[in-house]
Amino acid sequence: MRHPLVMGNWKLNGNKQMVSDLISGLNGALQGVDGCGVAIAPPVMYLEQAREALANSPIALGAQNVDVNLSGAFTGEVSAEMLKDVGAQYIIIGHSERRTYHHESDALIAQKFAVLKQAGLVPVLCIGETEAENEAGETEAVCARQIDAVLNTQGAAAFNGVVIAYEPVWAIGTGKSATPAQAQAVHKFIRDHIAKQDAQVAAQVIIQYGGSVNDKNAAELFAQPDIDGALVGGASLKADAFAVIVKAAAAAKQG
Ligand code: 13P
């Protein structure tokens, strides 16, 4: 049985006070919630502070990026071992903001995927089409290409225990979420695509939806059979809204 995972991607937001306030708000609001994994990915600067604030909390720690190198002369980078050392477990890779602003290729992202697996960390592999690709009917081709970068180099088994986040770029930060039916169709396509190589691996892989998920639209998205939680940007910065989203995921999979 797959469990949903709701993860907050804080992006480039926060300071020490905000980290402290938001985590204490989440620890309070999420007490007793069962049946849904929860993780937060603060800026790397605040991982240590977040880890301390999450002691005795069921909320897991994540990060927003990783370098492909393990150590050495790579100024400004952070390695998988460093993330592991500070207790981060779920590591976002291939986010569209990194694909766009840092020109990360499918091949580089696949390398990051391999490095995380090697370190025993969980890749949260973001994929998704742009608005132009969507309008050109290329959604499935783009998602397949982004998945194939890992599938064709590391095999289907590499997707055991990992998380995929389908984030249509046109839905990120726009307030214009994909409809539940639109998202479900793509999630099913992604699962079927992996199932062509290994049905068991496909059945267990968590496929999150991301893109303007909020406390109002979460429940109907999570009612879809192939949507296993969400990767949440803006709404993850508010403890109350994020808690509503987590509870919606927990409730959907129990009902
Ligand atoms: P929003 O929830 O702000 O649209 O961001 C989604 C996202 O990019 C999560 O990684």
py3Dmol code that shows the C-alpha trace and the ligand (Angstrom):
import py3Dmol

protein = """\
ATOM      1  CA  MET A   1       0.000   0.000   0.000  1.00  0.00           C
ATOM      2  CA  ARG A   2       1.370   3.419  -0.975  1.00  0.00           C
ATOM      3  CA  HIS A   3       1.263   6.168   1.614  1.00  0.00           C
ATOM      4  CA  PRO A   4       0.912   9.737   0.451  1.00  0.00           C
ATOM      5  CA  LEU A   5       3.705  12.213   1.153  1.00  0.00           C
ATOM      6  CA  VAL A   6       3.083  15.920   1.532  1.00  0.00           C
ATOM      7  CA  MET A   7       6.269  17.930   1.325  1.00  0.00           C
ATOM      8  CA  GLY A   8       6.811  21.650   1.729  1.00  0.00           C
ATOM      9  CA  ASN A   9       9.317  23.263  -0.613  1.00  0.00           C
ATOM     10  CA  TRP A  10      10.144  26.523   1.103  1.00  0.00           C
ATOM     11  CA  LYS A  11      12.295  27.686  -1.839  1.00  0.00           C
ATOM     12  CA  LEU A  12      14.273  30.889  -1.136  1.00  0.00           C
ATOM     13  CA  ASN A  13      12.217  32.011   1.848  1.00  0.00           C
ATOM     14  CA  GLY A  14      12.708  32.387   5.561  1.00  0.00           C
ATOM     15  CA  ASN A  15      15.014  33.485   8.322  1.00  0.00           C
ATOM     16  CA  LYS A  16      15.831  32.038  11.740  1.00  0.00           C
ATOM     17  CA  GLN A  17      12.707  33.448  13.332  1.00  0.00           C
ATOM     18  CA  MET A  18      10.436  32.199  10.567  1.00  0.00           C
ATOM     19  CA  VAL A  19      11.981  28.703  10.665  1.00  0.00           C
ATOM     20  CA  SER A  20      11.386  28.559  14.393  1.00  0.00           C
ATOM     21  CA  ASP A  21       7.809  29.880  14.213  1.00  0.00           C
ATOM     22  CA  LEU A  22       6.764  27.765  11.217  1.00  0.00           C
ATOM     23  CA  ILE A  23       8.137  24.502  12.604  1.00  0.00           C
ATOM     24  CA  SER A  24       6.590  25.032  16.004  1.00  0.00           C
ATOM     25  CA  GLY A  25       3.296  25.827  14.255  1.00  0.00           C
ATOM     26  CA  LEU A  26       3.560  22.637  12.202  1.00  0.00           C
ATOM     27  CA  ASN A  27       4.501  20.475  15.177  1.00  0.00           C
ATOM     28  CA  GLY A  28       1.369  21.714  16.938  1.00  0.00           C
ATOM     29  CA  ALA A  29      -1.017  21.569  13.995  1.00  0.00           C
ATOM     30  CA  LEU A  30       0.036  18.096  12.862  1.00  0.00           C
ATOM     31  CA  GLN A  31      -0.099  16.315  16.189  1.00  0.00           C
ATOM     32  CA  GLY A  32      -1.824  12.941  15.890  1.00  0.00           C
ATOM     33  CA  VAL A  33      -2.077  13.018  12.100  1.00  0.00           C
ATOM     34  CA  ASP A  34      -1.614   9.519  10.776  1.00  0.00           C
ATOM     35  CA  GLY A  35      -1.432   7.844   7.377  1.00  0.00           C
ATOM     36  CA  CYS A  36       0.485  10.555   5.550  1.00  0.00           C
ATOM     37  CA  GLY A  37       4.203  11.194   5.398  1.00  0.00           C
ATOM     38  CA  VAL A  38       5.200  14.815   5.929  1.00  0.00           C
ATOM     39  CA  ALA A  39       8.461  16.528   5.048  1.00  0.00           C
ATOM     40  CA  ILE A  40       9.774  20.060   4.788  1.00  0.00           C
ATOM     41  CA  ALA A  41      12.636  21.374   2.692  1.00  0.00           C
ATOM     42  CA  PRO A  42      13.895  24.647   4.160  1.00  0.00           C
ATOM     43  CA  PRO A  43      16.797  26.542   2.581  1.00  0.00           C
ATOM     44  CA  VAL A  44      20.032  24.589   3.155  1.00  0.00           C
ATOM     45  CA  MET A  45      21.241  27.352   5.472  1.00  0.00           C
ATOM     46  CA  TYR A  46      18.590  26.419   8.030  1.00  0.00           C
ATOM     47  CA  LEU A  47      18.733  22.612   7.879  1.00  0.00           C
ATOM     48  CA  GLU A  48      20.576  22.265  11.169  1.00  0.00           C
ATOM     49  CA  GLN A  49      18.185  24.607  12.948  1.00  0.00           C
ATOM     50  CA  ALA A  50      15.236  22.759  11.402  1.00  0.00           C
ATOM     51  CA  ARG A  51      16.637  19.384  12.452  1.00  0.00           C
ATOM     52  CA  GLU A  52      16.847  20.540  16.048  1.00  0.00           C
ATOM     53  CA  ALA A  53      13.337  21.970  15.940  1.00  0.00           C
ATOM     54  CA  LEU A  54      12.065  18.673  14.484  1.00  0.00           C
ATOM     55  CA  ALA A  55      13.503  16.476  17.266  1.00  0.00           C
ATOM     56  CA  ASN A  56      10.696  14.109  18.366  1.00  0.00           C
ATOM     57  CA  SER A  57       8.545  15.276  15.452  1.00  0.00           C
ATOM     58  CA  PRO A  58       7.202  12.886  12.790  1.00  0.00           C
ATOM     59  CA  ILE A  59       7.969  15.555  10.175  1.00  0.00           C
ATOM     60  CA  ALA A  60      10.957  14.527   8.067  1.00  0.00           C
ATOM     61  CA  LEU A  61      13.644  16.885   6.884  1.00  0.00           C
ATOM     62  CA  GLY A  62      14.371  17.506   3.224  1.00  0.00           C
ATOM     63  CA  ALA A  63      16.475  19.739   1.020  1.00  0.00           C
ATOM     64  CA  GLN A  64      15.965  21.519  -2.281  1.00  0.00           C
ATOM     65  CA  ASN A  65      19.034  20.478  -4.259  1.00  0.00           C
ATOM     66  CA  VAL A  66      22.267  18.483  -4.199  1.00  0.00           C
ATOM     67  CA  ASP A  67      25.496  18.518  -6.153  1.00  0.00           C
ATOM     68  CA  VAL A  68      26.667  15.495  -8.153  1.00  0.00           C
ATOM     69  CA  ASN A  69      30.126  15.671  -6.565  1.00  0.00           C
ATOM     70  CA  LEU A  70      30.849  14.188  -3.160  1.00  0.00           C
ATOM     71  CA  SER A  71      33.683  16.520  -2.139  1.00  0.00           C
ATOM     72  CA  GLY A  72      36.453  18.687  -3.556  1.00  0.00           C
ATOM     73  CA  ALA A  73      36.900  21.976  -5.341  1.00  0.00           C
ATOM     74  CA  PHE A  74      33.264  22.762  -6.150  1.00  0.00           C
ATOM     75  CA  THR A  75      32.686  26.203  -4.663  1.00  0.00           C
ATOM     76  CA  GLY A  76      29.214  26.844  -3.346  1.00  0.00           C
ATOM     77  CA  GLU A  77      27.960  23.278  -3.646  1.00  0.00           C
ATOM     78  CA  VAL A  78      26.442  20.909  -1.080  1.00  0.00           C
ATOM     79  CA  SER A  79      26.976  17.146  -1.268  1.00  0.00           C
ATOM     80  CA  ALA A  80      24.659  14.221  -0.595  1.00  0.00           C
ATOM     81  CA  GLU A  81      26.822  13.168   2.358  1.00  0.00           C
ATOM     82  CA  MET A  82      26.536  16.646   3.865  1.00  0.00           C
ATOM     83  CA  LEU A  83      22.760  16.559   3.546  1.00  0.00           C
ATOM     84  CA  LYS A  84      22.726  13.138   5.156  1.00  0.00           C
ATOM     85  CA  ASP A  85      25.051  14.352   7.907  1.00  0.00           C
ATOM     86  CA  VAL A  86      22.569  17.056   8.952  1.00  0.00           C
ATOM     87  CA  GLY A  87      19.624  14.660   8.825  1.00  0.00           C
ATOM     88  CA  ALA A  88      17.984  15.540   5.514  1.00  0.00           C
ATOM     89  CA  GLN A  89      16.227  12.575   3.950  1.00  0.00           C
ATOM     90  CA  TYR A  90      14.033  13.719   1.031  1.00  0.00           C
ATOM     91  CA  ILE A  91      16.000  15.678  -1.543  1.00  0.00           C
ATOM     92  CA  ILE A  92      14.278  17.595  -4.319  1.00  0.00           C
ATOM     93  CA  ILE A  93      16.041  17.367  -7.676  1.00  0.00           C
ATOM     94  CA  GLY A  94      15.107  18.597 -11.127  1.00  0.00           C
ATOM     95  CA  HIS A  95      12.775  21.320  -9.946  1.00  0.00           C
ATOM     96  CA  SER A  96      11.688  23.431 -12.907  1.00  0.00           C
ATOM     97  CA  GLU A  97      13.234  26.500 -11.274  1.00  0.00           C
ATOM     98  CA  ARG A  98      16.615  24.772 -11.348  1.00  0.00           C
ATOM     99  CA  ARG A  99      16.040  23.438 -14.864  1.00  0.00           C
ATOM    100  CA  THR A 100      15.203  26.992 -15.983  1.00  0.00           C
ATOM    101  CA  TYR A 101      17.503  29.296 -13.979  1.00  0.00           C
ATOM    102  CA  HIS A 102      20.466  26.931 -13.647  1.00  0.00           C
ATOM    103  CA  HIS A 103      20.089  25.159 -16.979  1.00  0.00           C
ATOM    104  CA  GLU A 104      20.093  21.708 -15.395  1.00  0.00           C
ATOM    105  CA  SER A 105      19.794  18.978 -18.008  1.00  0.00           C
ATOM    106  CA  ASP A 106      17.966  15.661 -17.782  1.00  0.00           C
ATOM    107  CA  ALA A 107      21.363  13.928 -17.739  1.00  0.00           C
ATOM    108  CA  LEU A 108      22.663  16.014 -14.822  1.00  0.00           C
ATOM    109  CA  ILE A 109      19.464  15.424 -12.875  1.00  0.00           C
ATOM    110  CA  ALA A 110      19.773  11.687 -13.492  1.00  0.00           C
ATOM    111  CA  GLN A 111      23.294  11.874 -12.051  1.00  0.00           C
ATOM    112  CA  LYS A 112      21.939  13.646  -8.964  1.00  0.00           C
ATOM    113  CA  PHE A 113      19.351  10.884  -8.657  1.00  0.00           C
ATOM    114  CA  ALA A 114      22.113   8.251  -8.676  1.00  0.00           C
ATOM    115  CA  VAL A 115      24.223  10.127  -6.133  1.00  0.00           C
ATOM    116  CA  LEU A 116      21.280  10.366  -3.733  1.00  0.00           C
ATOM    117  CA  LYS A 117      20.430   6.689  -4.078  1.00  0.00           C
ATOM    118  CA  GLN A 118      24.070   5.838  -3.444  1.00  0.00           C
ATOM    119  CA  ALA A 119      23.978   7.873  -0.221  1.00  0.00           C
ATOM    120  CA  GLY A 120      20.749   6.195   0.918  1.00  0.00           C
ATOM    121  CA  LEU A 121      18.717   9.391   0.529  1.00  0.00           C
ATOM    122  CA  VAL A 122      15.339   9.693  -1.172  1.00  0.00           C
ATOM    123  CA  PRO A 123      15.247  11.606  -4.456  1.00  0.00           C
ATOM    124  CA  VAL A 124      12.120  13.688  -5.040  1.00  0.00           C
ATOM    125  CA  LEU A 125      12.380  13.870  -8.816  1.00  0.00           C
ATOM    126  CA  CYS A 126      10.452  16.813 -10.258  1.00  0.00           C
ATOM    127  CA  ILE A 127       9.159  16.573 -13.788  1.00  0.00           C
ATOM    128  CA  GLY A 128       6.589  18.478 -15.803  1.00  0.00           C
ATOM    129  CA  GLU A 129       5.894  20.385 -18.973  1.00  0.00           C
ATOM    130  CA  THR A 130       5.884  24.120 -19.684  1.00  0.00           C
ATOM    131  CA  GLU A 131       2.787  25.947 -20.819  1.00  0.00           C
ATOM    132  CA  ALA A 132       3.979  25.950 -24.447  1.00  0.00           C
ATOM    133  CA  GLU A 133       4.672  22.215 -24.310  1.00  0.00           C
ATOM    134  CA  ASN A 134       1.264  21.669 -22.759  1.00  0.00           C
ATOM    135  CA  GLU A 135      -0.457  23.640 -25.503  1.00  0.00           C
ATOM    136  CA  ALA A 136       1.504  21.750 -28.145  1.00  0.00           C
ATOM    137  CA  GLY A 137       0.217  18.446 -26.720  1.00  0.00           C
ATOM    138  CA  GLU A 138       3.675  17.402 -25.578  1.00  0.00           C
ATOM    139  CA  THR A 139       2.949  16.764 -21.895  1.00  0.00           C
ATOM    140  CA  GLU A 140       3.377  12.993 -22.046  1.00  0.00           C
ATOM    141  CA  ALA A 141       6.458  13.157 -24.278  1.00  0.00           C
ATOM    142  CA  VAL A 142       8.167  15.624 -21.912  1.00  0.00           C
ATOM    143  CA  CYS A 143       7.347  13.589 -18.799  1.00  0.00           C
ATOM    144  CA  ALA A 144       8.503  10.385 -20.489  1.00  0.00           C
ATOM    145  CA  ARG A 145      11.782  12.019 -21.539  1.00  0.00           C
ATOM    146  CA  GLN A 146      12.455  13.320 -18.032  1.00  0.00           C
ATOM    147  CA  ILE A 147      11.708   9.913 -16.473  1.00  0.00           C
ATOM    148  CA  ASP A 148      13.658   8.047 -19.151  1.00  0.00           C
ATOM    149  CA  ALA A 149      16.835   9.944 -18.248  1.00  0.00           C
ATOM    150  CA  VAL A 150      16.825   7.850 -15.040  1.00  0.00           C
ATOM    151  CA  LEU A 151      15.003   4.760 -16.314  1.00  0.00           C
ATOM    152  CA  ASN A 152      17.348   4.187 -19.249  1.00  0.00           C
ATOM    153  CA  THR A 153      20.548   4.664 -17.237  1.00  0.00           C
ATOM    154  CA  GLN A 154      19.647   3.164 -13.846  1.00  0.00           C
ATOM    155  CA  GLY A 155      16.773   0.796 -14.595  1.00  0.00           C
ATOM    156  CA  ALA A 156      13.261   0.619 -13.170  1.00  0.00           C
ATOM    157  CA  ALA A 157      14.515  -0.764  -9.841  1.00  0.00           C
ATOM    158  CA  ALA A 158      16.095   2.635  -9.150  1.00  0.00           C
ATOM    159  CA  PHE A 159      12.545   3.924  -8.596  1.00  0.00           C
ATOM    160  CA  ASN A 160      12.038   1.680  -5.582  1.00  0.00           C
ATOM    161  CA  GLY A 161      11.412   3.876  -2.557  1.00  0.00           C
ATOM    162  CA  VAL A 162      11.679   7.174  -4.408  1.00  0.00           C
ATOM    163  CA  VAL A 163       9.280  10.045  -4.975  1.00  0.00           C
ATOM    164  CA  ILE A 164       8.296  11.641  -8.285  1.00  0.00           C
ATOM    165  CA  ALA A 165       6.681  15.072  -8.235  1.00  0.00           C
ATOM    166  CA  TYR A 166       4.648  15.953 -11.306  1.00  0.00           C
ATOM    167  CA  GLU A 167       4.747  19.737 -11.407  1.00  0.00           C
ATOM    168  CA  PRO A 168       3.378  21.316 -14.567  1.00  0.00           C
ATOM    169  CA  VAL A 169       5.478  24.462 -14.894  1.00  0.00           C
ATOM    170  CA  TRP A 170       2.429  26.560 -15.823  1.00  0.00           C
ATOM    171  CA  ALA A 171       0.823  25.675 -12.485  1.00  0.00           C
ATOM    172  CA  ILE A 172       3.766  26.614 -10.256  1.00  0.00           C
ATOM    173  CA  GLY A 173       3.170  29.803  -8.302  1.00  0.00           C
ATOM    174  CA  THR A 174       0.433  30.895 -10.674  1.00  0.00           C
ATOM    175  CA  GLY A 175      -2.650  30.064  -8.606  1.00  0.00           C
ATOM    176  CA  LYS A 176      -3.741  27.976 -11.602  1.00  0.00           C
ATOM    177  CA  SER A 177      -3.562  24.364 -10.469  1.00  0.00           C
ATOM    178  CA  ALA A 178      -4.089  21.496 -12.885  1.00  0.00           C
ATOM    179  CA  THR A 179      -7.596  20.121 -12.488  1.00  0.00           C
ATOM    180  CA  PRO A 180      -7.828  16.819 -10.604  1.00  0.00           C
ATOM    181  CA  ALA A 181      -8.706  15.028 -13.857  1.00  0.00           C
ATOM    182  CA  GLN A 182      -5.818  16.626 -15.770  1.00  0.00           C
ATOM    183  CA  ALA A 183      -3.328  15.737 -13.041  1.00  0.00           C
ATOM    184  CA  GLN A 184      -4.691  12.204 -12.627  1.00  0.00           C
ATOM    185  CA  ALA A 185      -4.300  11.536 -16.372  1.00  0.00           C
ATOM    186  CA  VAL A 186      -0.631  12.527 -16.283  1.00  0.00           C
ATOM    187  CA  HIS A 187       0.047  10.641 -13.040  1.00  0.00           C
ATOM    188  CA  LYS A 188      -1.467   7.522 -14.558  1.00  0.00           C
ATOM    189  CA  PHE A 189       0.644   8.008 -17.669  1.00  0.00           C
ATOM    190  CA  ILE A 190       3.809   8.271 -15.520  1.00  0.00           C
ATOM    191  CA  ARG A 191       2.925   5.160 -13.504  1.00  0.00           C
ATOM    192  CA  ASP A 192       2.061   3.183 -16.644  1.00  0.00           C
ATOM    193  CA  HIS A 193       5.295   4.326 -18.271  1.00  0.00           C
ATOM    194  CA  ILE A 194       7.323   2.847 -15.406  1.00  0.00           C
ATOM    195  CA  ALA A 195       5.044  -0.220 -15.272  1.00  0.00           C
ATOM    196  CA  LYS A 196       6.054  -1.089 -18.836  1.00  0.00           C
ATOM    197  CA  GLN A 197       9.457  -1.920 -17.310  1.00  0.00           C
ATOM    198  CA  ASP A 198       8.409  -3.080 -13.835  1.00  0.00           C
ATOM    199  CA  ALA A 199       4.814  -3.192 -12.607  1.00  0.00           C
ATOM    200  CA  GLN A 200       5.750  -3.721  -8.962  1.00  0.00           C
ATOM    201  CA  VAL A 201       8.073  -0.755  -8.866  1.00  0.00           C
ATOM    202  CA  ALA A 202       5.438   1.386 -10.588  1.00  0.00           C
ATOM    203  CA  ALA A 203       2.764   0.377  -8.085  1.00  0.00           C
ATOM    204  CA  GLN A 204       4.797   1.536  -5.071  1.00  0.00           C
ATOM    205  CA  VAL A 205       6.333   4.742  -6.396  1.00  0.00           C
ATOM    206  CA  ILE A 206       4.916   7.862  -4.747  1.00  0.00           C
ATOM    207  CA  ILE A 207       3.791  10.355  -7.400  1.00  0.00           C
ATOM    208  CA  GLN A 208       3.096  13.764  -5.868  1.00  0.00           C
ATOM    209  CA  TYR A 209       1.318  16.574  -7.638  1.00  0.00           C
ATOM    210  CA  GLY A 210       2.768  20.078  -7.356  1.00  0.00           C
ATOM    211  CA  GLY A 211       1.622  23.450  -8.644  1.00  0.00           C
ATOM    212  CA  SER A 212      -0.641  25.854  -6.746  1.00  0.00           C
ATOM    213  CA  VAL A 213      -1.820  23.244  -4.250  1.00  0.00           C
ATOM    214  CA  ASN A 214      -3.613  24.957  -1.387  1.00  0.00           C
ATOM    215  CA  ASP A 215      -5.962  24.241   1.488  1.00  0.00           C
ATOM    216  CA  LYS A 216      -8.982  24.604  -0.823  1.00  0.00           C
ATOM    217  CA  ASN A 217      -8.049  22.368  -3.759  1.00  0.00           C
ATOM    218  CA  ALA A 218      -5.980  19.662  -2.005  1.00  0.00           C
ATOM    219  CA  ALA A 219      -8.804  17.261  -1.093  1.00  0.00           C
ATOM    220  CA  GLU A 220     -10.137  16.878  -4.632  1.00  0.00           C
ATOM    221  CA  LEU A 221      -6.635  16.351  -6.010  1.00  0.00           C
ATOM    222  CA  PHE A 222      -5.913  13.671  -3.397  1.00  0.00           C
ATOM    223  CA  ALA A 223      -9.174  11.885  -4.211  1.00  0.00           C
ATOM    224  CA  GLN A 224      -7.560  10.792  -7.484  1.00  0.00           C
ATOM    225  CA  PRO A 225      -6.158   7.253  -7.392  1.00  0.00           C
ATOM    226  CA  ASP A 226      -2.680   8.049  -8.716  1.00  0.00           C
ATOM    227  CA  ILE A 227      -2.066  11.276  -6.782  1.00  0.00           C
ATOM    228  CA  ASP A 228      -0.038  10.409  -3.690  1.00  0.00           C
ATOM    229  CA  GLY A 229       0.220  13.704  -1.863  1.00  0.00           C
ATOM    230  CA  ALA A 230       1.788  16.946  -2.976  1.00  0.00           C
ATOM    231  CA  LEU A 231       4.897  19.053  -3.265  1.00  0.00           C
ATOM    232  CA  VAL A 232       3.730  22.394  -1.944  1.00  0.00           C
ATOM    233  CA  GLY A 233       5.388  25.768  -2.469  1.00  0.00           C
ATOM    234  CA  GLY A 234       3.595  28.921  -1.323  1.00  0.00           C
ATOM    235  CA  ALA A 235       1.055  27.221   0.943  1.00  0.00           C
ATOM    236  CA  SER A 236       3.824  25.382   2.814  1.00  0.00           C
ATOM    237  CA  LEU A 237       4.916  28.692   4.340  1.00  0.00           C
ATOM    238  CA  LYS A 238       1.720  28.889   6.394  1.00  0.00           C
ATOM    239  CA  ALA A 239       1.388  26.261   9.127  1.00  0.00           C
ATOM    240  CA  ASP A 240      -2.417  26.247   9.087  1.00  0.00           C
ATOM    241  CA  ALA A 241      -2.772  25.878   5.313  1.00  0.00           C
ATOM    242  CA  PHE A 242      -0.053  23.216   5.145  1.00  0.00           C
ATOM    243  CA  ALA A 243      -1.704  21.257   7.969  1.00  0.00           C
ATOM    244  CA  VAL A 244      -5.042  21.299   6.119  1.00  0.00           C
ATOM    245  CA  ILE A 245      -3.282  19.878   3.038  1.00  0.00           C
ATOM    246  CA  VAL A 246      -1.611  17.124   5.077  1.00  0.00           C
ATOM    247  CA  LYS A 247      -4.889  16.199   6.754  1.00  0.00           C
ATOM    248  CA  ALA A 248      -6.630  16.090   3.369  1.00  0.00           C
ATOM    249  CA  ALA A 249      -4.029  13.621   2.107  1.00  0.00           C
ATOM    250  CA  ALA A 250      -4.346  11.444   5.212  1.00  0.00           C
ATOM    251  CA  ALA A 251      -8.156  11.469   4.979  1.00  0.00           C
ATOM    252  CA  ALA A 252      -8.261  10.708   1.242  1.00  0.00           C
ATOM    253  CA  LYS A 253      -6.204   7.567   1.586  1.00  0.00           C
ATOM    254  CA  GLN A 254      -8.180   6.314   4.578  1.00  0.00           C
ATOM    255  CA  GLY A 255     -11.572   6.804   2.967  1.00  0.00           C
TER     256      GLY A 255
END
"""
ligand_1 = """\
10
13P
P 3.456 26.536 -5.546
O 2.765 25.599 -4.596
O 3.829 27.839 -4.895
O 2.732 26.673 -6.838
O 4.881 25.852 -5.892
C 4.905 24.535 -6.287
C 6.308 24.074 -6.327
O 7.092 24.507 -7.138
C 6.727 23.093 -5.309
O 7.986 22.579 -5.604
"""
view = py3Dmol.view(width=600, height=400)
view.addModel(protein, "pdb")
view.setStyle({"model": 0}, {"cartoon": {"style": "trace"}})
view.addModel(ligand_1, "xyz")
view.setStyle({"model": 1}, {"stick": {}})
view.zoomTo()
view.show()
